[in-house]
């Protein structure tokens, strides 16, 4: 009989037999940023109770698009969809106590929860858009929106908070999942540190804040025809997360140099040597130092152009970090002789480009299908008329 402590250590010590490609890095970044976006959405809703902002309308569909595109990467990586379906159907029995068995269950549930809450925010607009439609159209809409017109998770204060708490827990799991997965891999010493999930978390927060800052003006335009900037707290969150990533990266390398073994020092030599462009320039320089410096003065955080540059750098950095760790971690041979120089094959470039296009396609589909602006112009005109009436005394 397996004891609890034995189960726990087995959970943290599971081998992965296949080489890991940059597709996992893309998957990790997309799912992590989606989790961060959900955290921002929940925080704004709890603090401001503003259910009519661009963030409330647009953030969760963006998270769903990232989750769908991210979860597609395992299909591309294994090159056999049947293996993926086998993992989903039989993974709980076959995966032992690996974290992957929890991921194949909780990550799709998180994507469904994001979608349910996304359409719940738009429930009044959906109701107005279905007025006069046929019963068949209303039935299809109900299935697609998970019957949100009848069971709205945001209808009651207690239920909305409870579901949001569940969502926050799933979002944190989504952010940390790939970092813990790498940390518990056998034979890759660069990944075997708690710094890996920690820095994955901070970089995902920075990437989520950056992506929201870049795309929420489009969301507000879809809402009422005006491209307003995102919440002014986003650059501050981006700056804090970038500082945290900078500190964690430097602390991790310092710790590894002082307490790491020979094989870890070989990996660090690759970070400082042939892969320094990816690790130090793309990830550390562009992804953390640049946003930290640009957003350090509070006045610059209010500058849309400066904030946009910092946001784009943080998003690139979230991907570059994961690419660097995935590639460098597997570049140290067991013999200790030399290193593996990874070159992205053409088919991998094709898969990566298609994955990003796939994500953009889902975003575009949500923008086209969801009724963001239904009733918005009417509300604005009513407000304008009311103000004019007041100004004229009646």
C-alpha positions as CSV (number, residue, x, y, z in Angstrom):
1,X,0.0,0.0,0.0
2,X,1.4,3.4,-1.0
3,X,1.9,5.8,1.9
4,X,0.9,9.4,1.6
5,X,4.5,10.6,1.7
6,X,5.5,8.1,-1.0
7,X,2.7,9.3,-3.2
8,X,3.8,12.9,-2.7
9,X,7.4,12.2,-3.7
10,X,6.4,10.2,-6.7
11,X,4.2,13.1,-7.8
12,X,7.3,15.3,-7.7
13,X,9.6,12.8,-9.4
14,X,8.3,11.6,-12.8
15,X,10.4,11.1,-15.9
16,X,9.5,12.3,-19.4
17,X,10.7,10.0,-22.1
18,X,10.3,12.2,-25.2
19,X,12.5,15.2,-26.1
20,X,10.7,18.5,-25.4
21,X,10.5,21.0,-28.3
22,X,9.8,24.7,-28.4
23,X,6.2,23.9,-28.9
24,X,6.0,23.3,-25.1
25,X,7.5,26.7,-24.6
26,X,4.7,28.3,-26.7
27,X,2.2,26.1,-24.9
28,X,3.6,27.2,-21.5
29,X,3.6,30.9,-22.4
30,X,0.1,30.9,-23.8
31,X,-1.5,29.0,-20.9
32,X,0.5,31.0,-18.4
33,X,-0.6,34.3,-19.9
34,X,-4.2,33.1,-20.0
35,X,-4.0,32.4,-16.3
36,X,-2.6,35.8,-15.6
37,X,-5.3,37.5,-17.6
38,X,-7.9,35.7,-15.5
39,X,-6.2,36.9,-12.3
40,X,-6.4,40.5,-13.6
41,X,-10.0,40.1,-14.6
42,X,-11.0,38.7,-11.2
43,X,-9.0,41.4,-9.3
44,X,-10.7,44.2,-11.2
45,X,-14.1,42.7,-10.7
46,X,-13.6,42.2,-7.0
47,X,-12.1,45.7,-6.4
48,X,-14.2,47.9,-8.7
49,X,-17.4,45.9,-9.3
50,X,-17.2,47.5,-12.8
51,X,-19.0,45.1,-15.0
52,X,-19.2,47.4,-18.0
53,X,-15.4,48.0,-18.6
54,X,-13.5,46.9,-21.6
55,X,-11.5,44.6,-19.4
56,X,-14.6,42.8,-18.2
57,X,-15.9,42.3,-21.7
58,X,-12.7,41.5,-23.5
59,X,-10.2,39.9,-21.2
60,X,-11.7,36.4,-20.8
61,X,-12.4,35.8,-24.5
62,X,-8.7,36.6,-25.0
63,X,-7.8,34.1,-22.3
64,X,-10.0,31.4,-24.0
65,X,-8.3,32.0,-27.3
66,X,-4.9,31.6,-25.7
67,X,-6.0,28.4,-23.9
68,X,-7.3,26.8,-27.0
69,X,-4.2,27.6,-29.0
70,X,-2.0,26.6,-26.1
71,X,-3.7,23.2,-25.6
72,X,-3.3,22.5,-29.4
73,X,0.5,22.4,-29.0
74,X,0.5,18.9,-27.4
75,X,-1.2,17.6,-30.6
76,X,1.5,19.2,-32.8
77,X,4.3,18.0,-30.5
78,X,3.3,14.3,-30.3
79,X,2.4,14.3,-34.0
80,X,-0.2,11.7,-33.3
81,X,-3.6,13.1,-32.1
82,X,-4.6,9.6,-31.0
83,X,-1.8,9.7,-28.3
84,X,-3.3,13.0,-27.0
85,X,-6.8,11.5,-26.8
86,X,-5.4,8.5,-25.1
87,X,-3.8,10.8,-22.5
88,X,-7.2,12.5,-21.9
89,X,-9.2,9.3,-21.7
90,X,-6.8,7.1,-19.8
91,X,-4.2,9.5,-18.5
92,X,-5.5,9.3,-14.9
93,X,-4.6,5.6,-14.8
94,X,-1.5,5.7,-17.0
95,X,0.3,8.8,-15.8
96,X,0.8,7.6,-12.2
97,X,1.0,10.6,-10.0
98,X,2.6,13.0,-12.5
99,X,1.3,16.5,-12.6
100,X,0.4,15.9,-16.2
101,X,-2.6,13.8,-15.1
102,X,-3.9,16.8,-13.3
103,X,-3.2,19.1,-16.2
104,X,-5.2,17.1,-18.7
105,X,-8.2,17.5,-16.5
106,X,-7.9,21.0,-14.9
107,X,-6.6,23.0,-17.9
108,X,-9.6,22.2,-20.1
109,X,-11.9,22.9,-17.2
110,X,-10.2,26.2,-16.7
111,X,-10.7,27.0,-20.4
112,X,-14.4,26.1,-20.1
113,X,-14.8,28.3,-17.0
114,X,-13.2,31.2,-18.7
115,X,-15.6,30.9,-21.6
116,X,-18.6,30.5,-19.3
117,X,-17.7,33.7,-17.4
118,X,-16.8,35.5,-20.6
119,X,-20.3,34.9,-22.0
120,X,-21.8,35.6,-18.5
121,X,-20.4,39.1,-18.6
122,X,-22.1,39.5,-22.1
123,X,-25.4,37.9,-21.0
124,X,-27.5,41.0,-21.3
125,X,-26.1,41.7,-24.8
126,X,-26.6,38.1,-25.8
127,X,-30.3,38.3,-24.6
128,X,-30.9,41.4,-26.7
129,X,-29.1,39.9,-29.7
130,X,-31.4,36.8,-29.6
131,X,-34.7,38.8,-29.6
132,X,-36.8,37.8,-32.6
133,X,-34.5,34.9,-33.5
134,X,-35.9,31.5,-34.3
135,X,-36.0,28.7,-31.7
136,X,-33.3,26.8,-33.5
137,X,-30.9,29.8,-33.4
138,X,-31.6,30.4,-29.7
139,X,-31.0,26.7,-29.0
140,X,-27.6,26.8,-30.8
141,X,-26.7,30.0,-29.0
142,X,-27.6,28.4,-25.6
143,X,-25.4,25.4,-26.2
144,X,-22.5,27.6,-27.4
145,X,-22.8,29.9,-24.4
146,X,-23.3,27.0,-21.9
147,X,-26.9,28.1,-21.2
148,X,-25.8,31.3,-19.6
149,X,-29.2,32.9,-20.2
150,X,-30.7,30.4,-17.8
151,X,-27.7,29.7,-15.4
152,X,-25.7,32.9,-15.1
153,X,-22.7,32.3,-12.7
154,X,-22.5,36.1,-12.2
155,X,-26.1,36.6,-11.3
156,X,-25.7,36.4,-7.5
157,X,-23.0,37.9,-5.4
158,X,-22.2,34.8,-3.4
159,X,-22.2,32.5,-6.4
160,X,-20.1,34.8,-8.5
161,X,-17.4,35.1,-5.8
162,X,-17.3,31.4,-5.2
163,X,-16.9,30.6,-8.9
164,X,-14.3,33.4,-9.2
165,X,-12.3,31.8,-6.4
166,X,-12.4,28.5,-8.2
167,X,-11.2,30.3,-11.3
168,X,-8.4,32.0,-9.4
169,X,-7.2,28.6,-8.1
170,X,-7.3,27.1,-11.6
171,X,-5.6,30.2,-13.1
172,X,-2.7,29.8,-10.6
173,X,-2.5,26.1,-11.5
174,X,-2.4,27.1,-15.2
175,X,0.5,29.5,-14.6
176,X,2.6,27.1,-12.5
177,X,1.7,23.9,-14.4
178,X,4.5,23.9,-17.0
179,X,7.1,25.2,-14.5
180,X,6.3,22.4,-12.1
181,X,6.3,19.9,-15.0
182,X,9.8,20.9,-16.0
183,X,11.0,21.1,-12.4
184,X,10.1,17.5,-11.8
185,X,11.7,16.1,-15.0
186,X,14.5,13.5,-14.6
187,X,17.9,14.1,-15.9
188,X,17.7,17.9,-16.7
189,X,19.5,19.7,-13.9
190,X,18.8,23.1,-15.2
191,X,15.1,22.6,-14.7
192,X,15.3,20.9,-11.3
193,X,14.8,24.1,-9.2
194,X,11.9,25.8,-7.5
195,X,13.1,29.0,-9.2
196,X,11.6,27.6,-12.5
197,X,7.9,27.8,-11.6
198,X,8.5,31.0,-9.6
199,X,10.0,32.8,-12.6
200,X,7.4,31.3,-14.9
201,X,4.8,32.9,-12.7
202,X,6.3,36.3,-12.6
203,X,7.0,36.4,-16.4
204,X,3.4,35.2,-17.1
205,X,2.0,38.1,-14.9
206,X,4.2,40.5,-16.8
207,X,3.1,39.0,-20.2
208,X,-0.6,39.0,-19.2
209,X,-0.4,42.7,-18.1
210,X,1.4,43.5,-21.4
211,X,-1.0,41.7,-23.6
212,X,-4.0,43.3,-21.9
213,X,-2.4,46.8,-22.3
214,X,-1.8,46.2,-26.0
215,X,-5.2,44.6,-26.9
216,X,-7.8,46.2,-24.6
217,X,-8.1,49.4,-26.6
218,X,-9.4,47.2,-29.4
219,X,-11.8,45.7,-26.9
220,X,-13.1,49.1,-25.9
221,X,-13.5,50.0,-29.5
222,X,-15.6,46.9,-30.1
223,X,-17.7,47.8,-27.1
224,X,-18.7,51.4,-27.9
225,X,-16.6,52.7,-30.8
226,X,-13.9,54.4,-28.7
227,X,-10.4,53.0,-28.3
228,X,-9.7,53.7,-24.6
229,X,-6.5,52.6,-23.0
230,X,-6.4,49.7,-20.5
231,X,-6.7,50.1,-16.8
232,X,-3.8,52.3,-15.5
233,X,-2.8,49.7,-13.0
234,X,-1.6,47.4,-15.8
235,X,1.7,49.2,-16.4
236,X,2.4,49.1,-12.6
237,X,1.7,45.4,-12.4
238,X,3.8,44.9,-15.5
239,X,6.7,46.9,-13.8
240,X,6.5,45.0,-10.5
241,X,6.3,41.6,-12.3
242,X,9.3,42.5,-14.5
243,X,11.3,43.5,-11.5
244,X,10.4,40.3,-9.8
245,X,11.5,38.3,-12.9
246,X,14.8,40.2,-13.0
247,X,15.5,39.5,-9.3
248,X,14.5,35.8,-9.6
249,X,16.7,35.3,-12.6
250,X,19.7,36.8,-11.0
251,X,19.2,35.0,-7.7
252,X,18.7,31.7,-9.5
253,X,21.9,32.0,-11.4
254,X,23.8,33.2,-8.4
255,X,22.5,30.3,-6.3
256,X,23.2,27.8,-9.1
257,X,26.8,29.0,-9.5
258,X,27.5,28.7,-5.8
259,X,25.7,25.5,-5.0
260,X,25.3,23.7,-8.3
261,X,27.1,20.6,-9.4
262,X,29.3,20.1,-12.5
263,X,26.4,19.3,-14.9
264,X,24.6,22.5,-13.8
265,X,27.7,24.5,-14.3
266,X,27.9,23.1,-17.8
267,X,24.3,24.3,-18.4
268,X,25.2,27.8,-17.0
269,X,28.1,27.9,-19.4
270,X,25.7,27.5,-22.3
271,X,23.5,30.3,-20.9
272,X,26.5,32.6,-20.8
273,X,28.0,31.2,-24.0
274,X,26.3,30.0,-27.2
275,X,22.8,30.6,-26.0
276,X,23.4,34.0,-24.4
277,X,21.5,35.8,-27.2
278,X,18.3,34.0,-26.3
279,X,18.8,33.9,-22.6
280,X,20.4,37.2,-21.9
281,X,19.4,39.5,-24.8
282,X,15.9,38.3,-25.7
283,X,14.7,37.1,-22.3
284,X,16.6,39.1,-19.7
285,X,17.5,42.3,-21.6
286,X,14.4,42.8,-23.7
287,X,11.9,40.9,-21.6
288,X,12.7,42.1,-18.1
289,X,15.3,44.9,-18.0
290,X,13.7,47.1,-20.7
291,X,10.2,47.1,-19.1
292,X,11.7,47.7,-15.7
293,X,13.6,50.7,-16.9
294,X,10.9,52.2,-19.1
295,X,8.2,52.0,-16.4
296,X,10.4,53.0,-13.5
297,X,9.3,56.7,-13.7
298,X,5.6,57.0,-12.8
299,X,5.2,59.7,-15.4
300,X,6.3,57.3,-18.2
301,X,3.7,54.8,-17.1
302,X,1.1,57.3,-18.2
303,X,2.7,57.6,-21.7
304,X,0.8,55.2,-24.0
305,X,3.7,54.7,-26.4
306,X,6.2,53.9,-23.7
307,X,3.8,51.6,-22.0
308,X,3.1,49.9,-25.3
309,X,6.8,49.3,-25.9
310,X,7.3,47.9,-22.4
311,X,4.1,45.7,-22.8
312,X,5.3,44.2,-26.1
313,X,8.8,43.6,-24.6
314,X,7.2,41.7,-21.7
315,X,5.1,39.5,-23.9
316,X,8.2,38.6,-26.0
317,X,10.1,38.0,-22.8
318,X,7.5,35.5,-21.5
319,X,8.0,33.4,-24.6
320,X,11.8,33.9,-24.8
321,X,12.3,32.7,-21.2
322,X,10.6,29.4,-21.9
323,X,12.3,28.9,-25.2
324,X,15.7,29.5,-23.5
325,X,15.1,27.1,-20.7
326,X,13.6,24.3,-22.9
327,X,16.5,24.5,-25.4
328,X,19.4,25.0,-23.0
329,X,18.2,22.5,-20.5
330,X,18.4,19.7,-23.1
331,X,21.6,21.0,-24.7
332,X,23.9,19.3,-22.1
333,X,24.8,15.8,-23.1
334,X,25.1,13.1,-20.5
335,X,28.7,12.4,-21.5
336,X,29.7,16.0,-20.6
337,X,31.5,16.3,-24.0
338,X,30.5,19.5,-25.9
339,X,26.9,20.5,-26.2
340,X,23.9,20.2,-28.5
341,X,23.3,23.2,-30.8
342,X,19.6,23.3,-31.5
343,X,18.4,24.5,-34.8
344,X,14.7,25.0,-35.3
345,X,13.7,22.8,-38.3
346,X,11.4,24.2,-41.0
347,X,8.5,22.1,-39.9
348,X,8.8,23.4,-36.4
349,X,8.8,27.0,-37.6
350,X,5.6,26.1,-39.6
351,X,4.0,24.7,-36.5
352,X,4.9,27.7,-34.4
353,X,3.6,30.2,-37.0
354,X,0.4,28.2,-37.5
355,X,-0.1,28.1,-33.7
356,X,0.1,31.9,-33.4
357,X,-2.2,32.3,-36.4
358,X,-4.6,29.8,-34.8
359,X,-4.7,31.9,-31.7
360,X,-5.3,35.1,-33.6
361,X,-8.0,33.3,-35.6
362,X,-9.9,32.4,-32.4
363,X,-9.6,36.0,-31.1
364,X,-11.0,37.3,-34.4
365,X,-13.8,34.7,-34.2
366,X,-14.8,35.9,-30.8
367,X,-14.7,39.5,-31.8
368,X,-16.9,38.8,-34.8
369,X,-19.4,36.5,-33.1
370,X,-19.8,37.8,-29.5
371,X,-22.3,40.8,-29.2
372,X,-19.9,43.3,-27.7
373,X,-21.7,46.4,-29.0
374,X,-25.3,45.3,-28.8
375,X,-27.2,48.1,-27.1
376,X,-24.0,50.1,-26.5
377,X,-24.9,52.9,-28.9
378,X,-28.4,53.1,-27.5
379,X,-27.1,53.5,-24.0
380,X,-24.6,56.2,-25.1
381,X,-27.3,58.2,-26.9
382,X,-29.7,57.9,-24.0
383,X,-27.0,59.3,-21.7
384,X,-26.3,62.1,-24.1
385,X,-29.9,63.1,-24.3
386,X,-30.3,63.0,-20.6
387,X,-27.3,65.4,-20.1
388,X,-28.7,67.8,-22.7
389,X,-32.1,67.8,-21.0
390,X,-30.5,68.6,-17.7
391,X,-28.4,71.4,-19.2
392,X,-31.6,72.9,-20.6
393,X,-33.4,72.6,-17.4
394,X,-35.7,69.8,-18.4
